[in-house]
């Protein structure tokens, strides 16, 4: 998992959990405080009725007091008509139907009811304080007190569903901003992390596109302070690596170049020395030829690895392949091998180094001729493939086992020393040239089930070697 994704998941999860905990705690505290507030209002309403009774009890009889309390505290009968849940303002400013969810009960000192908007006969066992009571299928929260001056019992009640509805709406209103802000906060966190890692991505791009032929230090001016030390260490490593590769390339090129002249002189002297009996020195001459071929391949590989500047241009891939087949035709004639070209692409224009593609094809065809028995056919097939072209060279030789194919693409590897006289660089050179053109080289068995090897090269239609971008 990438550091960006890991940090994003960690921060967003932490923010999500903390926000949910805060929202839940806020909801719980708000709901609890609102319940306390409703109880306080209930007690306050009861004491207001208590004060009203104290004021009226001295001038009115019990019957008059009952009528006065009914007119003052009891909702008109018209308010009870219609839908039970239809809360509307009563006409002519008479009040609000919501008042029916509030109730008042008053008992005389002898516990005779003089007001009962709750419509519950429960005068027996009156006790002061808060309690719950079920009336008409609803739970009511009640507060009861006894007026010590008049002896009247007073109770105020409020429906539980109303309390819950109000408290939940208010508590949810307090929590809702947290829930709405949570996804916005998550997006802000993700965007901030992405923005914070942008300097690291800028450092990553040159490293990703860096090749052995063009190693250069990273620009530490764009590096964040936290990774500045790492950038300096990587730059030091890149400098040492570039020096090591340069020494290797210089050694290979110098060694191969210096060997060309003595090998040519050695072969010339051998030809002169064995002019009378050439068959006796044939093996020695072949060994010298192998050394010359090895030196030529090492020079070519050194030039490719060094990024020698071949000017890329648009070329017809079909024409290059035809020329390559013509170049190896003498080798094929010596073994009575027939090279065949199957061109399904026609005018296959690609931006490439024609000399390198020619070298690639000659290397593959020479390998196929070298390992194919006499009187066989080598087929080269060119066809469009995706955004490029596929070149497949199939021989009828012994083939390469699946587990050995990747190793066969390494340098100086020959799987069967008894066959051919190469140095194990042909496939390595071909793959390197394909990579320079941003292509791919793969090995596979023949699809018809016959023995042999098929080498496939895919080249993009708008290919360009890395040198052209340097």
Beta strands, then each sheet from edge to edge (+ up, - down):
strand 1: 102-107
strand 2: 113-116
strand 3: 129-135
strand 4: 138-146
strand 5: 153-159
strand 6: 313-316
strand 7: 338-343
strand 8: 349-352
strand 9: 377-385
strand 10: 388-394
strand 11: 440-445
strand 12: 453-460
sheet 1: 2+ 1- 5+ 4- 3+
sheet 2: 6+ 8-
sheet 3: 7+ 9+ 10- 12+ 11-
end
